[in-house]
Amino acid sequence: MSLPPISLDAPFRLATQDDAPALVDFVDYAGLGVPMLVWREMAGEGDPRAYGLGLIRGEHAPISFRNAIVVDRGQGPIAGLISFRRPLAPQPITPPAITVPVQELGNCGLGAWNIAYMAAYPEHRGQGLGTELMLLAERLRQASGANRSSLLVVDTNRARRLYERFGYREAARRPMVTGNWRNPGKDWLLLIRD
């Protein structure tokens, strides 16, 4: 897996393995803490952050650095986007339970260009980076040949306004499974832009 080729101008660039620590942060921010909970379960006695770093530094996981673009103004990544084309066939639903609704919704967006994670460090939010990354995601979708884009969001996420400005509309929803995770939302939403 890797991103389709598009031209990038500074401060945007393709991520490298060296960007993995920042990408772990962005994945956890965008995933509202769920990724770290999942990595903790998957790592067993190991370090959950190290588990996430391994996935991102690897070549084959959907959250691999190969599927990421970062914003770097010369001091390292300050924001990032991880996106990829969803499979054309439904994928098996696997534990942990907290991710089951997300996996089910993913199977509702088959073949779409998926904006998996998009986030910035807190001190760099509110600067229009989300809008610029959404524009890049649209260019990636076009380059991939996908005829629609998807993303998953919690029903209470304020970023929904940004996504709706880009034409994303709710296509499906699933109740959240929270376990040890605390969030004021009730549902995960699949947003689609045709």
ROSE-4610 file (N, C-alpha, C; in Angstrom, 1 decimal, always signed):
// ROSE-4610
residu = [M/M/M/S/S/S/L/L/L/P/P/P/P/P/P/I/I/I/S/S/S/L/L/L/D/D/D/A/A/A/P/P/P/F/F/F/R/R/R/L/L/L/A/A/A/T/T/T/Q/Q/Q/D/D/D/D/D/D/A/A/A/P/P/P/A/A/A/L/L/L/V/V/V/D/D/D/F/F/F/V/V/V/D/D/D/Y/Y/Y/A/A/A/G/G/G/L/L/L/G/G/G/V/V/V/P/P/P/M/M/M/L/L/L/V/V/V/W/W/W/R/R/R/E/E/E/M/M/M/A/A/A/G/G/G/E/E/E/G/G/G/D/D/D/P/P/P/R/R/R/A/A/A/Y/Y/Y/G/G/G/L/L/L/G/G/G/L/L/L/I/I/I/R/R/R/G/G/G/E/E/E/H/H/H/A/A/A/P/P/P/I/I/I/S/S/S/F/F/F/R/R/R/N/N/N/A/A/A/I/I/I/V/V/V/V/V/V/D/D/D/R/R/R/G/G/G/Q/Q/Q/G/G/G/P/P/P/I/I/I/A/A/A/G/G/G/L/L/L/I/I/I/S/S/S/F/F/F/R/R/R/R/R/R/P/P/P/L/L/L/A/A/A/P/P/P/Q/Q/Q/P/P/P/I/I/I/T/T/T/P/P/P/P/P/P/A/A/A/I/I/I/T/T/T/V/V/V/P/P/P/V/V/V/Q/Q/Q/E/E/E/L/L/L/G/G/G/N/N/N/C/C/C/G/G/G/L/L/L/G/G/G/A/A/A/W/W/W/N/N/N/I/I/I/A/A/A/Y/Y/Y/M/M/M/A/A/A/A/A/A/Y/Y/Y/P/P/P/E/E/E/H/H/H/R/R/R/G/G/G/Q/Q/Q/G/G/G/L/L/L/G/G/G/T/T/T/E/E/E/L/L/L/M/M/M/L/L/L/L/L/L/A/A/A/E/E/E/R/R/R/L/L/L/R/R/R/Q/Q/Q/A/A/A/S/S/S/G/G/G/A/A/A/N/N/N/R/R/R/S/S/S/S/S/S/L/L/L/L/L/L/V/V/V/V/V/V/D/D/D/T/T/T/N/N/N/R/R/R/A/A/A/R/R/R/R/R/R/L/L/L/Y/Y/Y/E/E/E/R/R/R/F/F/F/G/G/G/Y/Y/Y/R/R/R/E/E/E/A/A/A/A/A/A/R/R/R/R/R/R/P/P/P/M/M/M/V/V/V/T/T/T/G/G/G/N/N/N/W/W/W/R/R/R/N/N/N/P/P/P/G/G/G/K/K/K/D/D/D/W/W/W/L/L/L/L/L/L/L/L/L/I/I/I/R/R/R/D/D/D]
num = [1/1/1/2/2/2/3/3/3/4/4/4/5/5/5/6/6/6/7/7/7/8/8/8/9/9/9/10/10/10/11/11/11/12/12/12/13/13/13/14/14/14/15/15/15/16/16/16/17/17/17/18/18/18/19/19/19/20/20/20/21/21/21/22/22/22/23/23/23/24/24/24/25/25/25/26/26/26/27/27/27/28/28/28/29/29/29/30/30/30/31/31/31/32/32/32/33/33/33/34/34/34/35/35/35/36/36/36/37/37/37/38/38/38/39/39/39/40/40/40/41/41/41/42/42/42/43/43/43/44/44/44/45/45/45/46/46/46/47/47/47/48/48/48/49/49/49/50/50/50/51/51/51/52/52/52/53/53/53/54/54/54/55/55/55/56/56/56/57/57/57/58/58/58/59/59/59/60/60/60/61/61/61/62/62/62/63/63/63/64/64/64/65/65/65/66/66/66/67/67/67/68/68/68/69/69/69/70/70/70/71/71/71/72/72/72/73/73/73/74/74/74/75/75/75/76/76/76/77/77/77/78/78/78/79/79/79/80/80/80/81/81/81/82/82/82/83/83/83/84/84/84/85/85/85/86/86/86/87/87/87/88/88/88/89/89/89/90/90/90/91/91/91/92/92/92/93/93/93/94/94/94/95/95/95/96/96/96/97/97/97/98/98/98/99/99/99/100/100/100/101/101/101/102/102/102/103/103/103/104/104/104/105/105/105/106/106/106/107/107/107/108/108/108/109/109/109/110/110/110/111/111/111/112/112/112/113/113/113/114/114/114/115/115/115/116/116/116/117/117/117/118/118/118/119/119/119/120/120/120/121/121/121/122/122/122/123/123/123/124/124/124/125/125/125/126/126/126/127/127/127/128/128/128/129/129/129/130/130/130/131/131/131/132/132/132/133/133/133/134/134/134/135/135/135/136/136/136/137/137/137/138/138/138/139/139/139/140/140/140/141/141/141/142/142/142/143/143/143/144/144/144/145/145/145/146/146/146/147/147/147/148/148/148/149/149/149/150/150/150/151/151/151/152/152/152/153/153/153/154/154/154/155/155/155/156/156/156/157/157/157/158/158/158/159/159/159/160/160/160/161/161/161/162/162/162/163/163/163/164/164/164/165/165/165/166/166/166/167/167/167/168/168/168/169/169/169/170/170/170/171/171/171/172/172/172/173/173/173/174/174/174/175/175/175/176/176/176/177/177/177/178/178/178/179/179/179/180/180/180/181/181/181/182/182/182/183/183/183/184/184/184/185/185/185/186/186/186/187/187/187/188/188/188/189/189/189/190/190/190/191/191/191/192/192/192/193/193/193/194/194/194]
x = [+0.8/+0.0/+0.9/+0.5/+1.1/+0.2/+0.5/-0.4/-0.2/-1.2/-1.0/-0.1/+0.6/+1.5/+0.7/+1.0/+0.6/+1.8/+1.8/+2.8/+2.5/+3.5/+3.3/+4.2/+3.7/+4.5/+4.7/+5.9/+6.1/+5.0/+4.5/+5.1/+4.6/+4.0/+3.5/+4.5/+4.6/+5.6/+5.1/+5.6/+5.3/+6.0/+5.3/+5.9/+7.0/+7.9/+9.0/+8.9/+9.6/+9.7/+10.1/+10.9/+11.3/+10.2/+9.1/+7.9/+7.0/+7.3/+6.4/+6.0/+6.9/+6.5/+5.4/+5.5/+4.5/+3.2/+3.3/+2.1/+1.4/+2.1/+1.4/+0.6/+1.1/+0.4/-0.9/-0.7/-1.8/-2.9/-2.5/-3.5/-4.2/-3.5/-4.2/-5.1/-4.7/-5.5/-6.8/-6.6/-7.8/-8.7/-8.1/-8.9/-9.4/-9.3/-9.8/-9.4/-8.2/-7.6/-7.9/-8.8/-9.1/-7.8/-7.0/-5.9/-5.0/-4.7/-3.8/-4.4/-5.8/-6.4/-6.3/-6.5/-6.3/-4.9/-3.9/-2.5/-2.1/-2.7/-2.4/-2.9/-4.1/-4.6/-3.7/-3.4/-2.6/-1.2/-0.6/+0.8/+0.9/-0.2/-0.1/+0.8/+1.9/+2.8/+3.7/+3.7/+4.6/+4.1/+4.8/+4.5/+3.5/+2.3/+1.4/+1.9/+2.6/+3.2/+4.2/+5.0/+5.9/+5.2/+4.1/+3.3/+2.8/+2.2/+1.8/+2.9/+4.1/+5.2/+5.6/+5.5/+5.8/+4.9/+3.6/+2.6/+2.9/+3.1/+3.3/+4.7/+5.7/+7.0/+7.0/+6.0/+5.9/+5.4/+5.4/+5.0/+3.6/+2.9/+1.7/+0.4/+0.5/-0.7/-1.3/-2.6/-3.3/-2.7/-2.3/-1.7/-0.2/+0.3/+1.8/+2.1/+3.3/+3.8/+3.7/+3.6/+3.5/+2.2/+1.2/-0.1/-0.3/+0.8/+0.7/+1.4/+0.8/+1.4/+1.5/+2.6/+2.7/+2.9/+2.6/+2.9/+4.2/+5.2/+6.5/+7.0/+7.1/+7.7/+9.1/+9.8/+11.3/+11.7/+10.7/+11.0/+10.5/+10.0/+9.3/+7.9/+7.1/+5.7/+4.9/+4.0/+3.1/+1.6/+1.4/+0.1/+0.2/-0.8/-0.7/-2.0/-1.9/-3.1/-2.7/-3.5/-3.3/-4.5/-4.4/-5.5/-5.1/-6.2/-5.9/-7.3/-7.2/-8.4/-8.9/-10.2/-10.8/-10.9/-10.8/-10.9/-12.3/-12.3/-13.6/-14.5/-14.0/-14.8/-14.9/-16.0/-16.1/-14.9/-14.4/-13.4/-13.9/-13.2/-13.7/-13.7/-14.7/-14.8/-14.0/-13.1/-12.2/-12.2/-11.9/-11.8/-10.6/-10.5/-11.3/-12.7/-13.6/-15.0/-15.2/-14.3/-14.4/-14.3/-13.6/-13.4/-14.5/-15.3/-16.3/-17.2/-17.8/-18.6/-17.8/-16.6/-15.8/-15.5/-15.2/-15.0/-16.2/-17.4/-18.7/-18.9/-18.6/-18.8/-17.8/-16.6/-15.6/-16.1/-16.8/-17.4/-18.5/-19.1/-20.1/-19.5/-18.2/-17.6/-16.6/-17.0/-16.1/-15.7/-14.4/-13.8/-13.6/-14.1/-13.9/-12.5/-12.1/-10.8/-11.1/-10.4/-10.7/-9.8/-10.3/-9.5/-9.5/-8.4/-8.4/-8.1/-7.1/-6.7/-6.1/-6.6/-6.1/-6.1/-4.9/-4.8/-3.6/-3.6/-2.4/-2.1/-0.9/-0.6/-1.4/-1.8/-2.8/-2.3/-1.1/-0.6/-0.6/-0.9/-1.0/-2.4/-3.4/-4.8/-5.3/-6.4/-7.0/-6.3/-5.4/-4.6/-4.9/-6.0/-6.4/-5.8/-5.0/-4.3/-5.3/-6.4/-7.4/-8.0/-8.3/-8.9/-7.9/-6.6/-5.6/-5.4/-5.4/-5.3/-6.5/-7.7/-8.9/-8.7/-8.2/-7.9/-7.0/-5.9/-5.0/-5.6/-6.5/-7.2/-8.1/-8.6/-9.4/-8.5/-7.4/-6.4/-6.0/-5.8/-5.4/-6.5/-7.8/-8.9/-9.0/-8.8/-8.8/-7.7/-6.5/-5.4/-5.6/-6.3/-6.5/-7.6/-8.4/-9.5/-10.8/-10.8/-12.0/-13.0/-14.3/-15.4/-16.0/-15.6/-16.1/-15.1/-15.3/-14.4/-15.2/-14.6/-15.2/-14.4/-15.0/-14.3/-15.3/-14.7/-15.5/-15.3/-16.3/-16.3/-17.3/-17.0/-17.9/-19.0/-20.2/-21.3/-21.1/-20.3/-20.1/-18.9/-18.2/-16.9/-17.2/-16.6/-16.8/-16.3/-15.3/-14.8/-15.8/-16.9/-18.0/-18.4/-18.3/-18.6/-17.7/-16.4/-15.4/-15.8/-16.0/-16.3/-17.6/-18.6/-19.8/-19.6/-18.7/-18.4/-17.8/-17.1/-16.5/-17.5/-18.8/-19.8/-20.0/-19.4/-19.6/-20.9/-21.6/-22.9/-23.0/-23.8/-23.9/-24.5/-23.8/-24.3/-24.7/-24.1/-24.5/-24.0/-24.5/-24.0/-24.1/-23.3/-23.3/-23.1/-23.8/-23.6/-22.1/-21.6/-20.3/-20.2/-19.1/-18.8/-17.6/-17.9/-16.9/-15.9/-16.4/-15.5/-14.8/-13.4/-12.6/-12.5/-13.0/-12.9/-14.1/-13.8/-14.8/-14.9/-16.2/-16.4/-17.9/-18.2/-19.6/-20.5/-19.9/-20.7/-21.5/-22.4/-23.2/-23.0/-22.7/-22.5/-21.3/-20.8/-19.8/-20.6/-20.1/-20.8/-19.9/-20.4/-19.7/-20.2/-19.2/-19.6/-19.0/-19.8/-19.4/-19.5/-18.6/-18.7/-18.6/-19.6/-19.7/-19.0]
y = [-1.2/+0.0/+1.2/+2.2/+3.5/+4.5/+5.8/+6.8/+6.9/+7.3/+7.5/+8.7/+8.8/+10.0/+11.3/+12.3/+13.7/+14.6/+15.8/+16.7/+17.4/+17.7/+18.3/+19.5/+20.6/+21.8/+22.0/+22.5/+22.8/+23.7/+23.4/+22.6/+21.1/+20.7/+19.3/+18.4/+17.2/+16.2/+14.8/+13.8/+12.5/+12.1/+11.3/+10.9/+9.9/+9.8/+8.9/+8.0/+7.0/+6.2/+7.1/+8.1/+8.9/+9.8/+9.9/+10.7/+9.8/+8.5/+7.6/+8.2/+8.7/+9.2/+10.3/+11.2/+12.2/+11.6/+10.6/+10.0/+9.2/+8.6/+7.9/+8.9/+10.1/+11.1/+11.5/+11.8/+12.2/+11.1/+9.9/+8.8/+8.7/+8.9/+8.8/+10.1/+11.3/+12.4/+12.2/+11.9/+11.8/+10.6/+9.6/+8.4/+8.6/+9.8/+10.1/+9.2/+8.7/+7.8/+6.3/+6.0/+4.6/+3.8/+4.4/+3.6/+3.1/+4.0/+3.6/+2.5/+2.5/+1.4/+0.1/+0.2/-1.0/-1.5/-0.6/-1.0/-1.6/-1.1/-1.6/-3.1/-3.4/-4.7/-5.6/-5.1/-5.9/-6.2/-5.2/-5.3/-6.3/-6.6/-7.5/-6.8/-7.5/-6.9/-5.9/-5.7/-4.7/-3.3/-2.4/-0.9/-0.6/-0.1/+0.2/+1.2/+2.2/+3.2/+2.5/+1.6/+0.9/+0.0/-0.5/-1.3/-0.5/+0.7/+1.6/+2.1/+2.4/+2.8/+1.7/+0.4/-0.7/-0.7/-0.5/-0.5/+0.6/+1.8/+2.9/+2.8/+2.3/+2.2/+1.0/+0.1/-1.0/-0.6/-1.6/-1.3/-1.7/-2.5/-3.1/-2.7/-2.1/-1.7/-0.5/-0.4/+0.8/+2.1/+2.1/+3.3/+3.4/+2.7/+2.8/+4.2/+4.6/+5.9/+6.1/+5.0/+5.0/+5.6/+5.7/+6.2/+7.6/+8.3/+9.5/+10.7/+11.8/+13.1/+13.9/+14.6/+15.5/+16.9/+17.8/+19.2/+19.5/+20.0/+20.2/+21.5/+22.4/+23.8/+23.9/+22.7/+22.7/+22.2/+22.0/+21.5/+20.2/+19.5/+18.2/+18.3/+17.2/+17.2/+18.0/+18.8/+19.5/+19.0/+18.4/+17.8/+16.7/+15.9/+14.8/+14.3/+13.6/+12.9/+11.5/+10.5/+9.1/+8.7/+8.3/+8.0/+6.8/+6.1/+5.0/+4.6/+3.8/+3.2/+2.0/+2.1/+0.9/-0.3/-1.5/-2.7/-2.7/-3.5/-3.6/-4.6/-5.5/-6.6/-6.4/-6.8/-6.7/-7.4/-6.8/-7.4/-8.1/-9.2/-9.8/-8.8/-9.0/-8.2/-9.0/-8.3/-8.9/-8.1/-8.7/-8.0/-7.0/-6.0/-5.9/-5.3/-5.5/-5.0/-3.6/-2.7/-1.3/-0.9/-1.7/-1.4/-2.0/-2.8/-3.5/-2.6/-1.5/-0.6/+0.1/+0.4/+1.1/+0.2/-1.1/-2.0/-2.2/-2.3/-2.5/-1.3/-0.1/+1.1/+1.1/+0.6/+0.6/-0.3/-1.4/-2.3/-1.7/-0.6/+0.2/+1.2/+1.4/+2.4/+1.7/+0.5/-0.2/+0.5/+0.5/+1.1/+2.6/+3.2/+4.7/+5.0/+6.3/+6.8/+7.2/+6.6/+6.8/+7.7/+8.7/+9.6/+9.0/+8.2/+7.4/+8.3/+9.1/+10.0/+11.3/+12.4/+13.7/+14.5/+15.0/+15.7/+16.6/+17.6/+18.5/+18.5/+18.9/+19.1/+20.3/+20.3/+21.3/+22.8/+23.1/+24.4/+24.9/+23.9/+24.3/+24.1/+24.0/+23.9/+25.3/+25.4/+26.6/+27.5/+26.9/+27.6/+27.3/+26.5/+26.2/+24.9/+24.2/+23.0/+21.9/+21.8/+20.8/+21.0/+22.2/+22.5/+22.1/+22.5/+22.2/+20.6/+19.9/+18.5/+17.8/+18.4/+17.9/+18.1/+19.2/+19.4/+18.4/+18.1/+17.1/+15.7/+15.4/+14.1/+14.0/+15.1/+15.1/+14.8/+15.4/+15.2/+13.7/+13.1/+11.7/+10.8/+11.2/+10.4/+10.4/+11.6/+11.7/+10.8/+10.9/+10.2/+8.7/+8.3/+6.8/+6.2/+7.1/+6.5/+6.2/+6.4/+6.1/+7.2/+6.8/+7.8/+8.4/+8.1/+8.7/+8.6/+9.5/+9.5/+9.2/+8.6/+8.3/+8.7/+8.9/+9.1/+8.7/+8.3/+8.0/+9.1/+9.4/+10.4/+10.1/+10.6/+10.4/+11.5/+11.2/+12.1/+13.5/+13.6/+14.9/+15.6/+15.1/+15.7/+17.1/+18.1/+19.5/+19.6/+18.7/+18.7/+18.3/+17.8/+17.5/+18.7/+19.9/+21.1/+21.2/+21.0/+21.0/+20.0/+18.8/+17.7/+18.0/+18.5/+18.9/+20.0/+21.0/+22.0/+21.4/+20.3/+19.6/+18.6/+18.6/+17.8/+16.4/+16.1/+14.8/+14.8/+13.6/+13.4/+12.1/+12.0/+10.8/+9.7/+8.5/+7.4/+6.2/+6.1/+5.0/+5.4/+4.7/+5.0/+3.7/+3.6/+2.4/+2.9/+2.3/+2.7/+2.4/+3.3/+3.2/+2.0/+1.3/+0.4/+1.1/+1.4/+2.2/+1.4/+0.4/-0.3/+0.6/+0.7/+1.6/+3.0/+3.2/+4.5/+5.4/+6.6/+7.6/+8.6/+8.8/+9.8/+10.2/+11.5/+12.0/+11.6/+11.1/+10.7/+9.4/+9.1/+7.9/+7.0/+7.6/+6.8/+7.2/+6.2/+6.4/+6.7/+7.6/+7.9/+7.7/+7.1/+7.0/+8.2/+9.0/+10.2/+9.8/+10.1/+9.8/+11.1/+11.3/+12.3/+11.7/+11.8/+11.2/+12.2]
z = [+0.0/+0.0/+0.0/-0.8/-0.7/-1.4/-1.2/-1.8/-3.3/-4.1/-5.5/-5.6/-6.7/-6.9/-7.1/-6.4/-6.6/-6.3/-6.8/-6.5/-5.2/-4.4/-3.1/-3.0/-2.5/-2.2/-0.8/-0.3/+1.1/+1.6/+2.8/+3.9/+3.9/+2.8/+2.7/+2.1/+2.6/+2.0/+2.4/+1.7/+2.0/+3.3/+4.2/+5.4/+5.2/+6.2/+6.2/+7.5/+7.5/+8.8/+10.0/+9.8/+10.9/+11.4/+10.7/+11.1/+12.0/+12.2/+12.9/+14.3/+15.1/+16.5/+16.3/+15.4/+15.2/+14.7/+13.8/+13.2/+14.3/+15.2/+16.3/+17.1/+17.3/+18.0/+17.3/+15.9/+15.1/+15.1/+15.0/+14.9/+16.3/+17.4/+18.7/+18.9/+18.4/+18.5/+17.7/+16.4/+15.5/+16.0/+16.5/+17.0/+18.4/+19.0/+20.3/+21.4/+21.3/+22.3/+22.1/+21.1/+20.8/+20.3/+19.4/+19.0/+20.1/+21.1/+22.2/+23.0/+23.2/+23.9/+23.1/+21.8/+21.0/+21.0/+20.9/+20.9/+22.2/+23.3/+24.6/+24.7/+24.2/+24.2/+23.2/+22.1/+21.1/+21.6/+22.4/+22.8/+24.0/+24.7/+25.8/+26.9/+27.2/+28.3/+27.7/+26.4/+25.8/+25.8/+25.3/+25.3/+24.1/+24.4/+23.3/+22.3/+22.8/+21.8/+20.9/+21.4/+20.6/+19.6/+20.0/+19.0/+17.9/+18.2/+17.2/+16.3/+16.9/+16.1/+15.1/+15.5/+14.6/+13.4/+13.7/+12.6/+11.6/+12.1/+11.3/+10.5/+11.1/+10.5/+9.4/+9.6/+8.7/+7.3/+6.4/+5.0/+4.7/+5.5/+5.1/+5.8/+7.0/+7.7/+7.0/+7.0/+6.4/+7.0/+8.3/+8.9/+8.7/+7.8/+7.5/+7.0/+7.3/+6.9/+5.4/+4.6/+3.2/+2.7/+3.6/+3.4/+4.0/+4.3/+5.1/+4.4/+4.6/+4.2/+5.5/+5.7/+6.9/+6.5/+7.4/+7.3/+8.1/+7.4/+8.1/+7.6/+8.6/+8.3/+8.7/+8.7/+8.9/+10.3/+11.2/+12.5/+12.8/+11.8/+11.9/+11.7/+11.7/+11.4/+12.5/+12.0/+13.0/+12.8/+11.6/+11.3/+10.3/+10.2/+9.2/+8.8/+7.6/+7.0/+6.7/+7.1/+6.7/+5.9/+4.7/+3.9/+2.9/+2.5/+1.6/+1.0/+0.0/-0.7/+0.1/+0.4/+1.1/+0.2/+0.7/-0.1/-0.8/-1.9/-2.7/-2.1/-1.3/-0.7/+0.9/+1.5/+2.9/+3.6/+4.7/+5.5/+6.7/+7.2/+8.4/+9.6/+10.5/+11.7/+12.8/+13.4/+14.4/+15.7/+16.8/+18.1/+18.0/+18.9/+20.1/+19.8/+20.8/+20.6/+20.4/+20.9/+20.8/+19.3/+18.5/+17.1/+16.2/+16.7/+15.8/+15.1/+15.7/+14.9/+13.8/+14.1/+13.1/+11.9/+12.2/+11.1/+10.3/+11.0/+10.3/+9.3/+9.8/+9.0/+7.8/+8.1/+7.0/+5.9/+6.2/+5.2/+4.4/+4.9/+4.2/+3.2/+3.3/+2.4/+1.4/+1.0/+0.1/-1.1/-1.5/-2.6/-2.5/-1.5/-1.3/-0.9/-1.2/-0.7/+0.7/+1.7/+3.1/+3.8/+4.4/+5.2/+6.6/+6.9/+8.1/+9.3/+9.3/+10.4/+9.9/+10.5/+10.2/+11.5/+11.8/+13.1/+13.0/+14.0/+14.2/+15.7/+16.0/+17.4/+17.8/+19.1/+19.6/+19.3/+19.4/+19.2/+17.8/+16.9/+15.4/+14.9/+15.8/+15.3/+15.1/+14.3/+14.0/+13.0/+12.2/+11.2/+9.8/+9.6/+8.3/+7.7/+8.6/+8.1/+7.7/+8.5/+8.2/+6.8/+6.5/+5.1/+4.1/+4.3/+3.3/+3.1/+4.3/+4.2/+3.5/+3.7/+3.0/+1.5/+1.1/-0.3/-0.9/-0.1/-0.5/-0.6/+0.4/+0.3/-0.9/-1.4/-2.6/-3.8/-3.8/-4.9/-4.9/-3.7/-3.7/-4.2/-3.8/-4.3/-5.8/-6.4/-7.8/-8.5/-7.9/-8.4/-8.3/-7.3/-7.0/-7.9/-8.5/-9.4/-8.6/-7.3/-6.5/-6.8/-6.9/-7.2/-6.0/-4.8/-3.6/-2.5/-1.5/-0.3/+0.9/+1.9/+3.2/+4.4/+5.5/+6.8/+7.9/+9.0/+10.2/+11.2/+11.9/+12.9/+14.0/+15.2/+16.4/+16.2/+16.5/+16.3/+17.0/+18.0/+18.7/+18.2/+17.3/+16.8/+16.1/+16.6/+16.0/+14.6/+14.2/+12.8/+11.8/+12.2/+11.2/+10.4/+10.9/+10.2/+9.0/+9.2/+8.1/+7.1/+7.5/+6.5/+5.7/+6.4/+5.7/+4.7/+5.0/+4.0/+2.8/+2.9/+1.8/+1.1/+1.5/+0.9/+1.4/+2.6/+3.2/+3.9/+3.7/+4.3/+5.0/+6.0/+6.8/+5.9/+5.9/+5.1/+6.0/+7.2/+8.1/+9.5/+10.5/+11.9/+12.6/+13.7/+14.6/+16.0/+17.0/+18.4/+18.8/+19.6/+20.1/+21.1/+21.1/+22.2/+23.0/+24.2/+24.9/+25.8/+26.5/+27.4/+28.4/+28.3/+29.2/+28.6/+27.4/+26.7/+27.1/+27.4/+27.7/+26.7/+26.1/+25.1/+25.3/+25.1/+25.2/+24.1/+23.0/+21.9/+22.1/+21.2/+21.2/+20.1/+18.9/+17.7/+16.9/+16.1/+15.1/+13.8/+13.0/+11.7/+10.6/+9.5/+8.2/+7.4/+7.0/+6.1/+4.8/+3.7/+2.4/+1.5/+0.6/-0.4/-1.7/-2.5/-3.9/-4.8]
